[in-house]
Amino acid sequence: MAEYFFELLTQEIPAWMHEAAHAALLQQLTKLTHDLGEPAGDRNPVIVNSTPRRIIFFLSRIPLRESDREEEVKGPPIKAAYDAEGKPTQALLGFLNARSKVAQRARSCSNAFRRSSNRFAGRR
């Protein structure tokens, strides 16, 4: 796990803004750490502090890489994907070429569109 420290120096921040900014940052950064794969636990991995001239946050347990994800992309309608002889059209071939797929690996779904799914390894 990695750590991240951020300090923003500003002009004078009015006192009435500190509590709302603190709460909003804490909520959004906690959501971000959970989206990145931080396991739920007793200790919140986010610390937020502020002074009249600075805002500081510290993320104590950030995963070293993103979680793997799968993405599904809707392609051309079935009637536009194949010609009268059942051969792939340029619309389907262009869709598959853009995603480095072959026609056999694309699949149709109930709403008459071709779909393509890709699995992406998490980035570091």
Rosetta silent file (secondary structure, phi, psi, omega in degrees, C-alpha in Angstrom):
SEQUENCE: MAEYFFELLTQEIPAWMHEAAHAALLQQLTKLTHDLGEPAGDRNPVIVNSTPRRIIFFLSRIPLRESDREEEVKGPPIKAAYDAEGKPTQALLGFLNARSKVAQRARSCSNAFRRSSNRFAGRR
SCORE:     score description
SCORE:     0.000 S_00000001
   1 L     0.000  146.380 -179.500    0.000    0.000    0.000 S_00000001
   2 E  -109.152  169.476  178.091    1.139    3.533   -0.761 S_00000001
   3 E  -124.355  152.491  179.488    0.614    6.856    0.979 S_00000001
   4 E  -140.316  128.743  178.869   -0.315   10.244   -0.461 S_00000001
   5 E  -119.590  132.350 -179.606    0.007   13.662    1.182 S_00000001
   6 E  -133.142  130.933  177.802   -1.526   16.803   -0.352 S_00000001
   7 E  -131.247  124.942 -179.945   -1.276   20.369    0.929 S_00000001
   8 E  -112.866  118.483  177.761   -2.996   23.280   -0.775 S_00000001
   9 E   -91.576  135.494 -174.109   -1.906   26.776    0.217 S_00000001
  10 L  -136.681  178.887  166.611   -4.586   29.436   -0.280 S_00000001
  11 L   -71.759 -178.408  179.838   -5.675   32.931    0.526 S_00000001
  12 L   -59.873  124.026  176.540   -7.591   33.363    3.777 S_00000001
  13 L   -96.350  124.058  179.753  -10.405   30.764    3.986 S_00000001
  14 L   -59.138  144.092 -176.374  -13.420   32.064    5.948 S_00000001
  15 H   -59.581  -35.187 -177.628  -14.055   30.107    9.156 S_00000001
  16 H   -68.416  -14.214 -179.744  -17.633   29.243    8.179 S_00000001
  17 H   -88.737  -20.227 -173.329  -16.313   27.295    5.120 S_00000001
  18 H   -60.477  -48.958 -175.309  -13.970   24.943    6.984 S_00000001
  19 H   -63.209  -44.746  179.822  -16.508   22.480    8.334 S_00000001
  20 H   -66.170  -42.371  179.040  -18.358   22.031    5.023 S_00000001
  21 H   -64.914  -41.333  178.653  -15.115   21.715    3.043 S_00000001
  22 H   -60.547  -47.714 -178.797  -13.729   19.247    5.570 S_00000001
  23 H   -65.028  -43.669 -179.499  -16.872   17.079    5.412 S_00000001
  24 H   -64.666  -44.791  178.227  -17.069   17.166    1.606 S_00000001
  25 H   -62.643  -44.463 -179.676  -13.387   16.274    1.166 S_00000001
  26 H   -60.746  -44.167 -179.851  -13.594   13.483    3.706 S_00000001
  27 H   -64.501  -48.939 -177.216  -16.674   11.994    2.025 S_00000001
  28 H   -68.007  -39.508  179.951  -15.289   12.196   -1.525 S_00000001
  29 H   -71.991  -33.859  174.863  -11.812   10.939   -0.651 S_00000001
  30 H   -64.793  -42.455  176.734  -13.221    8.035    1.382 S_00000001
  31 H   -61.618  -42.741  179.223  -15.377    7.082   -1.617 S_00000001
  32 H   -60.688  -45.711 -179.151  -12.325    7.349   -3.882 S_00000001
  33 H   -64.934  -36.236  176.717  -10.216    5.052   -1.695 S_00000001
  34 H   -69.031  -37.449  176.942  -13.012    2.465   -1.599 S_00000001
  35 H   -65.678  -30.265  178.337  -13.386    2.685   -5.399 S_00000001
  36 L   -79.244   -8.284  176.295   -9.648    2.077   -5.745 S_00000001
  37 L   112.380   12.680  178.009   -9.937   -1.122   -3.743 S_00000001
  38 L   -67.826  122.696  178.373   -9.343   -0.105   -0.121 S_00000001
  39 L   -67.504  143.210  177.766  -10.881   -2.819    2.065 S_00000001
  40 L   -67.786  139.422 -178.747  -13.485   -1.638    4.549 S_00000001
  41 L  -158.415 -172.313 -179.050  -12.149   -1.628    8.084 S_00000001
  42 L   -69.552  -38.634 -171.186  -12.167    0.061   11.458 S_00000001
  43 L   -97.941  127.807  176.044   -9.728    2.782   10.498 S_00000001
  44 L   -75.549  128.365 -177.760  -10.574    5.392    7.862 S_00000001
  45 L   -78.173    4.251 -176.375   -7.592    5.736    5.492 S_00000001
  46 E  -114.231  131.488  174.363   -8.360    9.450    4.951 S_00000001
  47 E  -123.766  126.284  179.151   -7.251   12.327    7.194 S_00000001
  48 E  -123.584  131.858  175.780   -8.406   15.867    6.356 S_00000001
  49 E  -137.883  158.876  176.590   -7.290   19.032    8.175 S_00000001
  50 E  -151.281  153.246  173.416   -7.461   22.712    7.401 S_00000001
  51 E  -128.661  175.636  179.991   -6.213   26.036    8.699 S_00000001
  52 L   -59.071  -20.992 -178.045   -7.177   29.533    7.572 S_00000001
  53 L  -122.723   10.368  178.827   -4.528   29.376    4.822 S_00000001
  54 E  -157.290  154.112  173.408   -4.252   25.709    3.887 S_00000001
  55 E  -124.292  131.967 -175.996   -6.150   22.500    3.271 S_00000001
  56 E  -129.154  135.812  167.387   -4.359   19.221    3.927 S_00000001
  57 E  -138.560  151.844 -176.669   -5.351   15.633    3.291 S_00000001
  58 E  -133.830  124.180  176.566   -3.493   12.388    3.767 S_00000001
  59 E  -106.313  114.252 -169.679   -4.450    9.047    2.222 S_00000001
  60 E   -89.406  -24.444 -177.570   -2.743    6.338    4.220 S_00000001
  61 E  -136.047   86.214  177.659   -3.567    3.117    2.357 S_00000001
  62 E  -103.250  129.570  177.743   -3.797    3.450   -1.414 S_00000001
  63 L   -60.384  148.534 -178.601   -3.486    0.222   -3.438 S_00000001
  64 L   -72.501  -20.280  176.454   -0.407    0.078   -5.667 S_00000001
  65 L  -145.417  156.705  178.218   -2.551   -0.756   -8.704 S_00000001
  66 L   -69.954  158.755  173.664   -6.150   -0.426   -9.795 S_00000001
  67 L   -70.899  152.531  174.239   -8.492   -3.389   -9.717 S_00000001
  68 L   -65.903  149.531  179.145   -9.048   -5.243  -12.995 S_00000001
  69 E  -140.411  157.455  177.931  -12.192   -4.173  -14.800 S_00000001
  70 E  -120.617  135.762 -177.335  -14.347   -5.374  -17.650 S_00000001
  71 E  -123.720  133.363  177.969  -15.952   -3.017  -20.135 S_00000001
  72 E  -114.871  129.991 -176.118  -18.779   -3.826  -22.524 S_00000001
  73 E  -116.929  131.665  178.502  -19.319   -1.632  -25.576 S_00000001
  74 E   -81.345  130.474 -178.439  -22.500   -1.528  -27.654 S_00000001
  75 E  -105.515 -155.356 -176.815  -21.804   -1.819  -31.355 S_00000001
  76 E   -71.415  155.946  175.932  -23.886   -1.546  -34.530 S_00000001
  77 E   -60.966  152.680 -178.755  -27.421   -2.978  -34.763 S_00000001
  78 H   -56.597  -42.568 -177.479  -27.605   -6.577  -36.034 S_00000001
  79 H   -67.069  -22.624  176.002  -29.410   -5.499  -39.225 S_00000001
  80 H   -94.254  -13.312 -176.681  -26.557   -3.074  -40.013 S_00000001
  81 H   -84.384  -24.245 -177.521  -23.848   -5.526  -38.922 S_00000001
  82 E  -130.031  144.786  177.292  -24.585   -8.225  -41.527 S_00000001
  83 L   -85.084 -172.921 -176.721  -25.564   -8.079  -45.188 S_00000001
  84 L   -63.228  -27.406 -179.756  -28.269  -10.188  -46.894 S_00000001
  85 L   -87.519   -2.277  179.563  -25.853  -13.128  -47.227 S_00000001
  86 L    87.213   11.768  179.142  -24.980  -13.067  -43.527 S_00000001
  87 L   -91.213  148.901  179.360  -21.477  -11.678  -44.008 S_00000001
  88 E   -62.551  139.164  177.457  -20.124   -8.910  -41.747 S_00000001
  89 L   -90.087  175.453  177.584  -20.531   -5.376  -43.132 S_00000001
  90 H   -62.138  -32.855  179.513  -18.032   -2.529  -42.899 S_00000001
  91 H   -60.569  -47.047  179.896  -19.935   -1.198  -39.867 S_00000001
  92 H   -69.853  -42.758 -179.376  -19.276   -4.397  -37.905 S_00000001
  93 H   -63.933  -39.064  176.982  -15.726   -4.818  -39.182 S_00000001
  94 H   -64.819  -42.137  177.874  -14.882   -1.217  -38.251 S_00000001
  95 H   -61.077  -46.757 -178.646  -16.387   -1.701  -34.773 S_00000001
  96 H   -70.068  -38.264  179.717  -14.424   -4.913  -34.207 S_00000001
  97 H   -63.457  -38.516  179.253  -11.209   -3.515  -35.698 S_00000001
  98 H   -65.197  -23.134 -179.044  -11.336   -0.554  -33.309 S_00000001
  99 L  -110.962   10.622  179.369  -11.476   -3.026  -30.413 S_00000001
 100 L    54.192   46.494  179.710   -9.032   -5.625  -31.855 S_00000001
 101 L  -117.338  164.794  172.137  -11.714   -8.296  -31.957 S_00000001
 102 L  -109.580  158.140 -173.442  -12.763  -10.891  -34.523 S_00000001
 103 L   -58.926  -31.925 -178.791  -16.356  -11.338  -35.702 S_00000001
 104 L   -70.451  -26.096 -176.528  -16.768  -14.663  -33.890 S_00000001
 105 L   -86.120  -18.120  175.401  -15.914  -13.124  -30.508 S_00000001
 106 L   -73.755  149.359 -177.859  -18.484  -10.325  -30.736 S_00000001
 107 E  -128.665  152.806  177.418  -21.823  -11.375  -29.366 S_00000001
 108 E   -94.220  159.509  177.993  -25.372  -10.322  -29.955 S_00000001
 109 L  -130.602  176.754 -171.273  -27.746   -9.418  -27.189 S_00000001
 110 L   -64.242  -21.401 -177.422  -31.503   -9.275  -26.792 S_00000001
 111 L   -95.434   23.306  172.191  -31.857   -5.686  -28.002 S_00000001
 112 L    66.270   30.774  173.931  -30.543   -6.477  -31.518 S_00000001
 113 E  -120.198  151.583  171.924  -27.103   -4.885  -31.120 S_00000001
 114 E   -84.460  143.747  178.922  -23.673   -6.453  -31.361 S_00000001
 115 E  -127.818  153.688  176.721  -21.601   -6.067  -28.210 S_00000001
 116 E  -133.176  135.729  177.421  -17.934   -6.405  -27.470 S_00000001
 117 E  -121.865  140.790  178.955  -16.408   -6.835  -24.030 S_00000001
 118 E  -125.445  145.475  173.883  -12.817   -6.219  -23.011 S_00000001
 119 E  -108.041  127.479 -178.480  -11.020   -7.015  -19.774 S_00000001
 120 E  -112.872  130.637  174.669   -8.491   -4.417  -18.657 S_00000001
 121 L   -75.146  144.623 -179.488   -5.754   -5.096  -16.161 S_00000001
 122 L   -64.120  145.506  179.297   -5.460   -2.438  -13.469 S_00000001
 123 L   -84.053  156.316  175.588   -2.849    0.275  -13.944 S_00000001
 124 L   -91.944    0.000    0.000   -0.017    0.914  -11.528 S_00000001
